[in-house]
Amino acid sequence: MTTAHLEHTAHDHVHGPDCGHTAVQHGDHIDYAHDGHLHRAHDGHYDECEPTGHQPCDNHAHIHGPDCGHDAVQHGDHVDYLHDGHRHAIHGDHYDDH
């Protein structure tokens, strides 16, 4: 799975451990949930962190939804749920890891 490089322009907020936004470890970087997007620091600016590809999450017995207790983040055309240190997105009859 790869991630597209799409710069998030006009972003004057600095993300970090005390910024108040949900931080999620994502591979070799940290994403921050902010304004309905997932942002990552990259070379002095922030990028939208949009995964490409399809990576099913195996053995996921928990059902995500509005009352599941996990943070939901609008991510492009779907919702990611922050769970167990990564993001899950509903895809058909299973969840994908993002």
Secondary structure, 3 states (H helix, E strand, C coil): CEEEEEEECCCCCCCCCCCCCCEEEECCEEEEEECCEEEEEECCEEEEEEEECCCEECCCCCCCCCCCCCCEEEECCEEEEEECCEEEEEECCEEEEC
